[in-house]
Amino acid sequence: MAYTEHLTAIHPIGPAGYCADRILESGRTTGVDRFLLFAEGGGPEHTLANIKALGSSVLPLLRAS
């Protein structure tokens, strides 16, 4: 349980705006300007849905800023 709580505390999990804000803040704080993003697994259909959501909801917010 503690490991799960740690992972959710350090990774942006939630609505698209929240995820984009966390990624942008991480970039500002660290100076990193390229990120490797991972999508949660859970089987092929679930993984593909997460990748599609990342591409359609989060990435446009990152590009706009």
All heavy atoms as TSV, in Angstrom:
chain	resi	resn	atom	element	x	y	z
A	1	MET	N	N	0.819	-1.191	0.000
A	1	MET	CA	C	0.000	0.000	0.000
A	1	MET	C	C	0.863	1.255	0.000
A	1	MET	O	O	0.564	2.201	-0.705
A	1	MET	CB	C	-0.935	-0.040	1.203
A	1	MET	CG	C	-1.912	1.070	1.205
A	1	MET	SD	S	-3.098	0.837	-0.109
A	1	MET	CE	C	-4.462	1.656	0.530
A	2	ALA	N	N	1.918	1.284	0.763
A	2	ALA	CA	C	2.775	2.463	0.823
A	2	ALA	C	C	3.422	2.743	-0.532
A	2	ALA	O	O	3.561	3.905	-0.930
A	2	ALA	CB	C	3.845	2.293	1.892
A	3	TYR	N	N	3.800	1.696	-1.249
A	3	TYR	CA	C	4.414	1.878	-2.571
A	3	TYR	C	C	3.411	2.479	-3.546
A	3	TYR	O	O	3.739	3.381	-4.321
A	3	TYR	CB	C	4.954	0.542	-3.082
A	3	TYR	CG	C	5.672	0.657	-4.403
A	3	TYR	CD1	C	6.839	1.411	-4.504
A	3	TYR	CD2	C	5.188	0.035	-5.538
A	3	TYR	CE1	C	7.510	1.527	-5.712
A	3	TYR	CE2	C	5.850	0.141	-6.747
A	3	TYR	CZ	C	7.009	0.888	-6.834
A	3	TYR	OH	O	7.671	1.008	-8.027
A	4	THR	N	N	2.184	2.017	-3.514
A	4	THR	CA	C	1.138	2.568	-4.378
A	4	THR	C	C	0.912	4.041	-4.061
A	4	THR	O	O	0.791	4.869	-4.977
A	4	THR	CB	C	-0.177	1.782	-4.204
A	4	THR	OG1	O	0.065	0.416	-4.507
A	4	THR	CG2	C	-1.270	2.319	-5.094
A	5	GLU	N	N	0.860	4.374	-2.806
A	5	GLU	CA	C	0.687	5.773	-2.409
A	5	GLU	C	C	1.868	6.616	-2.872
A	5	GLU	O	O	1.688	7.752	-3.319
A	5	GLU	CB	C	0.505	5.866	-0.906
A	5	GLU	CG	C	-0.817	5.295	-0.442
A	5	GLU	CD	C	-0.940	5.237	1.064
A	5	GLU	OE1	O	-0.033	5.712	1.778
A	5	GLU	OE2	O	-1.962	4.691	1.523
A	6	HIS	N	N	3.069	6.082	-2.783
A	6	HIS	CA	C	4.257	6.787	-3.259
A	6	HIS	C	C	4.161	7.050	-4.759
A	6	HIS	O	O	4.425	8.159	-5.218
A	6	HIS	CB	C	5.517	5.981	-2.930
A	6	HIS	CG	C	6.754	6.513	-3.563
A	6	HIS	ND1	N	7.344	7.699	-3.173
A	6	HIS	CD2	C	7.516	6.033	-4.587
A	6	HIS	CE1	C	8.406	7.920	-3.919
A	6	HIS	NE2	N	8.522	6.921	-4.790
A	7	LEU	N	N	3.780	6.034	-5.531
A	7	LEU	CA	C	3.678	6.192	-6.983
A	7	LEU	C	C	2.633	7.224	-7.369
A	7	LEU	O	O	2.868	8.060	-8.254
A	7	LEU	CB	C	3.358	4.852	-7.643
A	7	LEU	CG	C	4.475	3.826	-7.638
A	7	LEU	CD1	C	3.989	2.521	-8.249
A	7	LEU	CD2	C	5.699	4.339	-8.376
A	8	THR	N	N	1.487	7.188	-6.722
A	8	THR	CA	C	0.453	8.166	-7.060
A	8	THR	C	C	0.835	9.565	-6.610
A	8	THR	O	O	0.373	10.549	-7.191
A	8	THR	CB	C	-0.916	7.774	-6.472
A	8	THR	OG1	O	-0.801	7.633	-5.063
A	8	THR	CG2	C	-1.421	6.489	-7.085
A	9	ALA	N	N	1.691	9.690	-5.624
A	9	ALA	CA	C	2.137	11.008	-5.181
A	9	ALA	C	C	3.153	11.632	-6.138
A	9	ALA	O	O	3.207	12.849	-6.275
A	9	ALA	CB	C	2.743	10.907	-3.778
A	10	ILE	N	N	3.944	10.814	-6.817
A	10	ILE	CA	C	4.996	11.363	-7.669
A	10	ILE	C	C	4.638	11.370	-9.148
A	10	ILE	O	O	5.352	11.963	-9.948
A	10	ILE	CB	C	6.341	10.637	-7.464
A	10	ILE	CG1	C	6.256	9.175	-7.897
A	10	ILE	CG2	C	6.821	10.768	-6.031
A	10	ILE	CD1	C	7.603	8.466	-7.943
A	11	HIS	N	N	3.540	10.718	-9.528
A	11	HIS	CA	C	3.136	10.666	-10.929
A	11	HIS	C	C	1.814	11.395	-11.113
A	11	HIS	O	O	0.929	11.287	-10.269
A	11	HIS	CB	C	2.992	9.218	-11.409
A	11	HIS	CG	C	4.285	8.478	-11.390
A	11	HIS	ND1	N	5.294	8.712	-12.282
A	11	HIS	CD2	C	4.735	7.517	-10.559
A	11	HIS	CE1	C	6.316	7.921	-12.023
A	11	HIS	NE2	N	6.011	7.193	-10.964
A	12	PRO	N	N	1.687	12.124	-12.212
A	12	PRO	CA	C	0.427	12.846	-12.439
A	12	PRO	C	C	-0.693	11.893	-12.839
A	12	PRO	O	O	-0.725	11.380	-13.953
A	12	PRO	CB	C	0.770	13.815	-13.569
A	12	PRO	CG	C	1.934	13.217	-14.273
A	12	PRO	CD	C	2.673	12.415	-13.243
A	13	ILE	N	N	-1.597	11.662	-11.927
A	13	ILE	CA	C	-2.739	10.788	-12.160
A	13	ILE	C	C	-3.994	11.593	-11.867
A	13	ILE	O	O	-4.140	12.144	-10.785
A	13	ILE	CB	C	-2.685	9.553	-11.243
A	13	ILE	CG1	C	-1.432	8.746	-11.528
A	13	ILE	CG2	C	-3.931	8.699	-11.395
A	13	ILE	CD1	C	-1.138	7.673	-10.510
A	14	GLY	N	N	-4.863	11.687	-12.854
A	14	GLY	CA	C	-6.102	12.427	-12.643
A	14	GLY	C	C	-6.575	13.083	-13.923
A	14	GLY	O	O	-6.211	12.652	-15.022
A	15	PRO	N	N	-7.352	14.145	-13.802
A	15	PRO	CA	C	-7.875	14.842	-14.975
A	15	PRO	C	C	-6.752	15.408	-15.851
A	15	PRO	O	O	-5.642	15.679	-15.366
A	15	PRO	CB	C	-8.719	15.977	-14.388
A	15	PRO	CG	C	-8.999	15.566	-12.984
A	15	PRO	CD	C	-7.840	14.714	-12.551
A	16	ALA	N	N	-7.056	15.605	-17.122
A	16	ALA	CA	C	-6.053	16.065	-18.088
A	16	ALA	C	C	-5.371	17.355	-17.649
A	16	ALA	O	O	-4.156	17.482	-17.742
A	16	ALA	CB	C	-6.694	16.242	-19.460
A	17	GLY	N	N	-6.130	18.316	-17.169
A	17	GLY	CA	C	-5.546	19.590	-16.747
A	17	GLY	C	C	-4.556	19.421	-15.610
A	17	GLY	O	O	-3.498	20.050	-15.589
A	18	TYR	N	N	-4.909	18.582	-14.663
A	18	TYR	CA	C	-4.013	18.311	-13.544
A	18	TYR	C	C	-2.724	17.663	-14.034
A	18	TYR	O	O	-1.629	18.046	-13.632
A	18	TYR	CB	C	-4.706	17.421	-12.511
A	18	TYR	CG	C	-3.796	16.951	-11.413
A	18	TYR	CD1	C	-3.436	17.819	-10.379
A	18	TYR	CD2	C	-3.283	15.665	-11.398
A	18	TYR	CE1	C	-2.585	17.401	-9.369
A	18	TYR	CE2	C	-2.440	15.240	-10.395
A	18	TYR	CZ	C	-2.092	16.113	-9.381
A	18	TYR	OH	O	-1.242	15.696	-8.390
A	19	CYS	N	N	-2.863	16.655	-14.906
A	19	CYS	CA	C	-1.683	15.955	-15.431
A	19	CYS	C	C	-0.778	16.919	-16.192
A	19	CYS	O	O	0.436	16.924	-15.993
A	19	CYS	CB	C	-2.104	14.800	-16.326
A	19	CYS	SG	S	-2.921	13.454	-15.439
A	20	ALA	N	N	-1.366	17.742	-17.050
A	20	ALA	CA	C	-0.575	18.707	-17.817
A	20	ALA	C	C	0.130	19.687	-16.885
A	20	ALA	O	O	1.313	19.983	-17.070
A	20	ALA	CB	C	-1.462	19.444	-18.814
A	21	ASP	N	N	-0.578	20.184	-15.893
A	21	ASP	CA	C	0.033	21.123	-14.939
A	21	ASP	C	C	1.212	20.491	-14.208
A	21	ASP	O	O	2.250	21.134	-14.016
A	21	ASP	CB	C	-0.995	21.611	-13.916
A	21	ASP	CG	C	-2.002	22.572	-14.500
A	21	ASP	OD1	O	-1.769	23.095	-15.620
A	21	ASP	OD2	O	-3.036	22.788	-13.846
A	22	ARG	N	N	1.067	19.243	-13.787
A	22	ARG	CA	C	2.156	18.559	-13.078
A	22	ARG	C	C	3.368	18.362	-13.981
A	22	ARG	O	O	4.504	18.538	-13.561
A	22	ARG	CB	C	1.696	17.196	-12.546
A	22	ARG	CG	C	0.684	17.228	-11.427
A	22	ARG	CD	C	1.287	17.569	-10.057
A	22	ARG	NE	N	2.434	16.783	-9.698
A	22	ARG	CZ	C	2.422	15.628	-9.041
A	22	ARG	NH1	N	1.288	15.104	-8.651
A	22	ARG	NH2	N	3.537	14.996	-8.762
A	23	ILE	N	N	3.131	17.991	-15.231
A	23	ILE	CA	C	4.237	17.792	-16.178
A	23	ILE	C	C	4.934	19.118	-16.443
A	23	ILE	O	O	6.170	19.193	-16.426
A	23	ILE	CB	C	3.722	17.150	-17.482
A	23	ILE	CG1	C	3.250	15.717	-17.201
A	23	ILE	CG2	C	4.802	17.165	-18.555
A	23	ILE	CD1	C	2.441	15.101	-18.318
A	24	LEU	N	N	4.159	20.176	-16.662
A	24	LEU	CA	C	4.747	21.495	-16.909
A	24	LEU	C	C	5.537	21.994	-15.703
A	24	LEU	O	O	6.631	22.548	-15.855
A	24	LEU	CB	C	3.660	22.494	-17.290
A	24	LEU	CG	C	3.004	22.253	-18.643
A	24	LEU	CD1	C	1.766	23.137	-18.798
A	24	LEU	CD2	C	3.993	22.497	-19.770
A	25	GLU	N	N	4.987	21.801	-14.519
A	25	GLU	CA	C	5.688	22.224	-13.294
A	25	GLU	C	C	6.981	21.442	-13.120
A	25	GLU	O	O	8.014	22.002	-12.740
A	25	GLU	CB	C	4.784	22.042	-12.071
A	25	GLU	CG	C	5.439	22.446	-10.770
A	25	GLU	CD	C	5.842	23.914	-10.710
A	25	GLU	OE1	O	5.248	24.735	-11.417
A	25	GLU	OE2	O	6.785	24.230	-9.959
A	26	SER	N	N	6.953	20.167	-13.420
A	26	SER	CA	C	8.168	19.359	-13.338
A	26	SER	C	C	9.235	19.893	-14.294
A	26	SER	O	O	10.412	19.989	-13.934
A	26	SER	CB	C	7.842	17.906	-13.672
A	26	SER	OG	O	9.002	17.114	-13.664
A	27	GLY	N	N	8.824	20.258	-15.484
A	27	GLY	CA	C	9.766	20.823	-16.448
A	27	GLY	C	C	10.348	22.140	-15.972
A	27	GLY	O	O	11.549	22.387	-16.103
A	28	ARG	N	N	9.496	22.995	-15.424
A	28	ARG	CA	C	9.987	24.288	-14.911
A	28	ARG	C	C	10.957	24.094	-13.748
A	28	ARG	O	O	11.971	24.770	-13.643
A	28	ARG	CB	C	8.822	25.166	-14.483
A	28	ARG	CG	C	8.041	25.770	-15.628
A	28	ARG	CD	C	7.059	26.826	-15.139
A	28	ARG	NE	N	5.934	26.232	-14.432
A	28	ARG	CZ	C	4.811	25.835	-14.998
A	28	ARG	NH1	N	4.645	25.967	-16.294
A	28	ARG	NH2	N	3.839	25.319	-14.283
A	29	THR	N	N	10.640	23.152	-12.879
A	29	THR	CA	C	11.462	22.921	-11.695
A	29	THR	C	C	12.814	22.307	-12.038
A	29	THR	O	O	13.833	22.688	-11.469
A	29	THR	CB	C	10.708	21.989	-10.715
A	29	THR	OG1	O	9.481	22.603	-10.361
A	29	THR	CG2	C	11.528	21.714	-9.474
A	30	THR	N	N	12.818	21.363	-12.979
A	30	THR	CA	C	14.046	20.620	-13.275
A	30	THR	C	C	14.811	21.130	-14.485
A	30	THR	O	O	15.975	20.795	-14.667
A	30	THR	CB	C	13.720	19.138	-13.531
A	30	THR	OG1	O	12.881	19.050	-14.701
A	30	THR	CG2	C	13.030	18.505	-12.349
A	31	GLY	N	N	14.143	21.916	-15.332
A	31	GLY	CA	C	14.767	22.357	-16.578
A	31	GLY	C	C	14.645	21.331	-17.694
A	31	GLY	O	O	15.120	21.551	-18.800
A	32	VAL	N	N	13.996	20.223	-17.421
A	32	VAL	CA	C	13.799	19.188	-18.435
A	32	VAL	C	C	12.787	19.691	-19.450
A	32	VAL	O	O	11.760	20.263	-19.091
A	32	VAL	CB	C	13.298	17.877	-17.766
A	32	VAL	CG1	C	12.872	16.864	-18.798
A	32	VAL	CG2	C	14.372	17.304	-16.875
A	33	ASP	N	N	13.090	19.502	-20.739
A	33	ASP	CA	C	12.141	19.950	-21.758
A	33	ASP	C	C	11.661	18.823	-22.660
A	33	ASP	O	O	10.948	19.043	-23.630
A	33	ASP	CB	C	12.715	21.093	-22.590
A	33	ASP	CG	C	13.979	20.711	-23.328
A	33	ASP	OD1	O	14.413	19.553	-23.254
A	33	ASP	OD2	O	14.538	21.597	-23.997
A	34	ARG	N	N	12.048	17.604	-22.341
A	34	ARG	CA	C	11.556	16.423	-23.062
A	34	ARG	C	C	11.208	15.360	-22.030
A	34	ARG	O	O	11.968	15.107	-21.101
A	34	ARG	CB	C	12.603	15.885	-24.021
A	34	ARG	CG	C	12.925	16.848	-25.137
A	34	ARG	CD	C	13.962	16.259	-26.066
A	34	ARG	NE	N	14.411	17.250	-26.997
A	34	ARG	CZ	C	13.927	17.406	-28.224
A	34	ARG	NH1	N	12.976	16.616	-28.643
A	34	ARG	NH2	N	14.394	18.342	-29.015
A	35	PHE	N	N	10.065	14.756	-22.224
A	35	PHE	CA	C	9.578	13.766	-21.273
A	35	PHE	C	C	9.249	12.473	-21.987
A	35	PHE	O	O	8.796	12.482	-23.130
A	35	PHE	CB	C	8.303	14.269	-20.573
A	35	PHE	CG	C	8.551	15.400	-19.631
A	35	PHE	CD1	C	8.569	16.703	-20.080
A	35	PHE	CD2	C	8.776	15.154	-18.289
A	35	PHE	CE1	C	8.803	17.752	-19.220
A	35	PHE	CE2	C	9.009	16.198	-17.415
A	35	PHE	CZ	C	9.025	17.494	-17.879
A	36	LEU	N	N	9.440	11.386	-21.307
A	36	LEU	CA	C	9.002	10.077	-21.756
A	36	LEU	C	C	7.797	9.733	-20.894
A	36	LEU	O	O	7.911	9.610	-19.676
A	36	LEU	CB	C	10.112	9.039	-21.565
A	36	LEU	CG	C	9.776	7.599	-21.889
A	36	LEU	CD1	C	9.425	7.460	-23.371
A	36	LEU	CD2	C	10.950	6.706	-21.552
A	37	LEU	N	N	6.639	9.641	-21.519
A	37	LEU	CA	C	5.409	9.409	-20.777
A	37	LEU	C	C	4.994	7.948	-20.897
A	37	LEU	O	O	5.067	7.359	-21.965
A	37	LEU	CB	C	4.297	10.313	-21.303
A	37	LEU	CG	C	4.612	11.814	-21.270
A	37	LEU	CD1	C	3.479	12.593	-21.915
A	37	LEU	CD2	C	4.854	12.289	-19.858
A	38	PHE	N	N	4.535	7.396	-19.806
A	38	PHE	CA	C	4.069	6.022	-19.773
A	38	PHE	C	C	2.571	6.029	-19.511
A	38	PHE	O	O	2.071	6.889	-18.799
A	38	PHE	CB	C	4.764	5.235	-18.653
A	38	PHE	CG	C	6.208	4.998	-18.901
A	38	PHE	CD1	C	7.161	5.904	-18.473
A	38	PHE	CD2	C	6.638	3.856	-19.571
A	38	PHE	CE1	C	8.511	5.702	-18.701
A	38	PHE	CE2	C	7.975	3.639	-19.801
A	38	PHE	CZ	C	8.905	4.560	-19.374
A	39	ALA	N	N	1.889	5.057	-20.071
A	39	ALA	CA	C	0.454	4.903	-19.819
A	39	ALA	C	C	0.245	3.660	-18.965
A	39	ALA	O	O	0.933	2.656	-19.129
A	39	ALA	CB	C	-0.302	4.770	-21.129
A	40	GLU	N	N	-0.724	3.743	-18.069
A	40	GLU	CA	C	-1.050	2.615	-17.213
A	40	GLU	C	C	-1.488	1.431	-18.064
A	40	GLU	O	O	-2.193	1.592	-19.050
A	40	GLU	CB	C	-2.182	3.004	-16.265
A	40	GLU	CG	C	-2.635	1.884	-15.382
A	40	GLU	CD	C	-3.871	2.248	-14.582
A	40	GLU	OE1	O	-4.382	3.364	-14.712
A	40	GLU	OE2	O	-4.326	1.385	-13.826
A	41	GLY	N	N	-1.051	0.270	-17.652
A	41	GLY	CA	C	-1.432	-0.951	-18.346
A	41	GLY	C	C	-2.790	-1.438	-17.889
A	41	GLY	O	O	-3.680	-0.661	-17.617
A	42	GLY	N	N	-2.948	-2.722	-17.806
A	42	GLY	CA	C	-4.212	-3.287	-17.378
A	42	GLY	C	C	-4.888	-4.076	-18.487
A	42	GLY	O	O	-6.086	-4.262	-18.468
A	43	GLY	N	N	-4.108	-4.460	-19.457
A	43	GLY	CA	C	-4.647	-5.194	-20.595
A	43	GLY	C	C	-4.626	-4.316	-21.831
A	43	GLY	O	O	-4.616	-3.092	-21.731
A	44	PRO	N	N	-4.606	-4.924	-23.000
A	44	PRO	CA	C	-4.454	-4.160	-24.246
A	44	PRO	C	C	-5.500	-3.066	-24.445
A	44	PRO	O	O	-5.162	-1.946	-24.813
A	44	PRO	CB	C	-4.562	-5.225	-25.338
A	44	PRO	CG	C	-4.221	-6.508	-24.673
A	44	PRO	CD	C	-4.649	-6.364	-23.248
A	45	GLU	N	N	-6.765	-3.370	-24.196
A	45	GLU	CA	C	-7.813	-2.369	-24.421
A	45	GLU	C	C	-7.679	-1.190	-23.464
A	45	GLU	O	O	-7.832	-0.037	-23.864
A	45	GLU	CB	C	-9.188	-3.023	-24.293
A	45	GLU	CG	C	-9.468	-4.017	-25.406
A	45	GLU	CD	C	-10.760	-4.777	-25.192
A	45	GLU	OE1	O	-11.528	-4.435	-24.276
A	45	GLU	OE2	O	-10.984	-5.731	-25.951
A	46	HIS	N	N	-7.398	-1.479	-22.214
A	46	HIS	CA	C	-7.244	-0.423	-21.206
A	46	HIS	C	C	-6.015	0.434	-21.518
A	46	HIS	O	O	-6.068	1.660	-21.432
A	46	HIS	CB	C	-7.133	-1.047	-19.815
A	46	HIS	CG	C	-7.144	-0.061	-18.706
A	46	HIS	ND1	N	-8.280	0.603	-18.309
A	46	HIS	CD2	C	-6.146	0.391	-17.909
A	46	HIS	CE1	C	-7.979	1.423	-17.323
A	46	HIS	NE2	N	-6.691	1.306	-17.053
A	47	THR	N	N	-4.934	-0.206	-21.899
A	47	THR	CA	C	-3.706	0.519	-22.225
A	47	THR	C	C	-3.921	1.425	-23.435
A	47	THR	O	O	-3.524	2.600	-23.408
A	47	THR	CB	C	-2.556	-0.468	-22.498
A	47	THR	OG1	O	-2.387	-1.293	-21.356
A	47	THR	CG2	C	-1.262	0.262	-22.788
A	48	LEU	N	N	-4.553	0.918	-24.479
A	48	LEU	CA	C	-4.814	1.737	-25.671
A	48	LEU	C	C	-5.738	2.904	-25.348
A	48	LEU	O	O	-5.542	4.022	-25.855
A	48	LEU	CB	C	-5.395	0.886	-26.790
A	48	LEU	CG	C	-4.428	-0.077	-27.444
A	48	LEU	CD1	C	-5.151	-0.969	-28.450
A	48	LEU	CD2	C	-3.280	0.661	-28.110
A	49	ALA	N	N	-6.725	2.692	-24.505
A	49	ALA	CA	C	-7.613	3.782	-24.098
A	49	ALA	C	C	-6.830	4.867	-23.366
A	49	ALA	O	O	-7.059	6.063	-23.574
A	49	ALA	CB	C	-8.750	3.248	-23.228
A	50	ASN	N	N	-5.899	4.469	-22.508
A	50	ASN	CA	C	-5.083	5.444	-21.786
A	50	ASN	C	C	-4.159	6.218	-22.722
A	50	ASN	O	O	-3.972	7.424	-22.566
A	50	ASN	CB	C	-4.263	4.764	-20.688
A	50	ASN	CG	C	-5.096	4.476	-19.463
A	50	ASN	OD1	O	-6.067	5.170	-19.198
A	50	ASN	ND2	N	-4.730	3.458	-18.726
A	51	ILE	N	N	-3.587	5.534	-23.704
A	51	ILE	CA	C	-2.720	6.208	-24.673
A	51	ILE	C	C	-3.530	7.205	-25.491
A	51	ILE	O	O	-3.092	8.343	-25.726
A	51	ILE	CB	C	-2.009	5.183	-25.574
A	51	ILE	CG1	C	-1.002	4.383	-24.743
A	51	ILE	CG2	C	-1.319	5.869	-26.755
A	51	ILE	CD1	C	-0.437	3.172	-25.459
A	52	LYS	N	N	-4.724	6.811	-25.916
A	52	LYS	CA	C	-5.584	7.721	-26.672
A	52	LYS	C	C	-5.971	8.939	-25.830
A	52	LYS	O	O	-5.973	10.068	-26.324
A	52	LYS	CB	C	-6.825	6.995	-27.161
A	52	LYS	CG	C	-6.539	6.031	-28.277
A	52	LYS	CD	C	-7.797	5.273	-28.694
A	52	LYS	CE	C	-7.469	4.236	-29.750
A	52	LYS	NZ	N	-8.645	3.442	-30.127
A	53	ALA	N	N	-6.298	8.723	-24.570
A	53	ALA	CA	C	-6.654	9.833	-23.688
A	53	ALA	C	C	-5.464	10.777	-23.483
A	53	ALA	O	O	-5.626	11.996	-23.489
A	53	ALA	CB	C	-7.154	9.303	-22.343
A	54	LEU	N	N	-4.300	10.216	-23.317
A	54	LEU	CA	C	-3.092	11.033	-23.170
A	54	LEU	C	C	-2.886	11.901	-24.415
A	54	LEU	O	O	-2.657	13.103	-24.317
A	54	LEU	CB	C	-1.882	10.130	-22.940
A	54	LEU	CG	C	-0.534	10.788	-22.765
A	54	LEU	CD1	C	-0.506	11.641	-21.523
A	54	LEU	CD2	C	0.556	9.732	-22.706
A	55	GLY	N	N	-3.013	11.286	-25.583
A	55	GLY	CA	C	-2.798	12.009	-26.829
A	55	GLY	C	C	-3.869	13.023	-27.145
A	55	GLY	O	O	-3.589	14.087	-27.703
A	56	SER	N	N	-5.111	12.743	-26.774
A	56	SER	CA	C	-6.198	13.650	-27.136
A	56	SER	C	C	-6.497	14.697	-26.067
A	56	SER	O	O	-7.046	15.750	-26.374
A	56	SER	CB	C	-7.468	12.860	-27.442
A	56	SER	OG	O	-7.951	12.215	-26.277
A	57	SER	N	N	-6.146	14.429	-24.825
A	57	SER	CA	C	-6.512	15.342	-23.738
A	57	SER	C	C	-5.339	16.065	-23.089
A	57	SER	O	O	-5.420	17.246	-22.801
A	57	SER	CB	C	-7.273	14.569	-22.656
A	57	SER	OG	O	-8.426	13.995	-23.180
A	58	VAL	N	N	-4.243	15.341	-22.838
A	58	VAL	CA	C	-3.120	15.937	-22.113
A	58	VAL	C	C	-2.133	16.626	-23.066
A	58	VAL	O	O	-1.740	17.775	-22.839
A	58	VAL	CB	C	-2.382	14.878	-21.259
A	58	VAL	CG1	C	-1.183	15.485	-20.554
A	58	VAL	CG2	C	-3.342	14.273	-20.231
A	59	LEU	N	N	-1.738	15.945	-24.121
A	59	LEU	CA	C	-0.733	16.518	-25.029
A	59	LEU	C	C	-1.156	17.856	-25.629
A	59	LEU	O	O	-0.325	18.765	-25.729
A	59	LEU	CB	C	-0.344	15.513	-26.096
A	59	LEU	CG	C	0.410	14.277	-25.586
A	59	LEU	CD1	C	0.804	13.371	-26.744
A	59	LEU	CD2	C	1.607	14.642	-24.751
A	60	PRO	N	N	-2.429	18.039	-26.038
A	60	PRO	CA	C	-2.801	19.362	-26.548
A	60	PRO	C	C	-2.608	20.483	-25.514
A	60	PRO	O	O	-2.233	21.600	-25.869
A	60	PRO	CB	C	-4.282	19.199	-26.908
A	60	PRO	CG	C	-4.437	17.752	-27.205
A	60	PRO	CD	C	-3.509	17.064	-26.231
A	61	LEU	N	N	-2.829	20.175	-24.254
A	61	LEU	CA	C	-2.620	21.183	-23.197
A	61	LEU	C	C	-1.127	21.514	-23.062
A	61	LEU	O	O	-0.773	22.668	-22.818
A	61	LEU	CB	C	-3.176	20.671	-21.870
A	61	LEU	CG	C	-4.680	20.433	-21.820
A	61	LEU	CD1	C	-5.062	19.786	-20.496
A	61	LEU	CD2	C	-5.439	21.733	-22.033
A	62	LEU	N	N	-0.293	20.501	-23.202
A	62	LEU	CA	C	1.152	20.743	-23.116
A	62	LEU	C	C	1.637	21.557	-24.307
A	62	LEU	O	O	2.449	22.467	-24.158
A	62	LEU	CB	C	1.905	19.412	-23.050
A	62	LEU	CG	C	1.624	18.543	-21.821
A	62	LEU	CD1	C	2.333	17.207	-21.958
A	62	LEU	CD2	C	2.038	19.256	-20.556
A	63	ARG	N	N	1.122	21.248	-25.494
A	63	ARG	CA	C	1.528	21.981	-26.694
A	63	ARG	C	C	1.087	23.426	-26.649
A	63	ARG	O	O	1.752	24.309	-27.176
A	63	ARG	CB	C	0.966	21.305	-27.942
A	63	ARG	CG	C	1.638	20.002	-28.268
A	63	ARG	CD	C	1.118	19.447	-29.591
A	63	ARG	NE	N	1.639	18.136	-29.820
A	63	ARG	CZ	C	0.922	17.022	-29.850
A	63	ARG	NH1	N	-0.395	17.082	-29.689
A	63	ARG	NH2	N	1.486	15.868	-30.049
A	64	ALA	N	N	-0.059	23.684	-26.026
A	64	ALA	CA	C	-0.614	25.039	-25.975
A	64	ALA	C	C	0.149	25.962	-25.031
A	64	ALA	O	O	0.031	27.175	-25.130
A	64	ALA	CB	C	-2.085	24.969	-25.556
A	65	SER	N	N	0.920	25.384	-24.141
A	65	SER	CA	C	1.606	26.243	-23.155
A	65	SER	C	C	3.017	26.551	-23.552
A	65	SER	O	O	3.554	26.112	-24.499
A	65	SER	CB	C	1.584	25.589	-21.798
A	65	SER	OG	O	2.200	24.356	-21.823
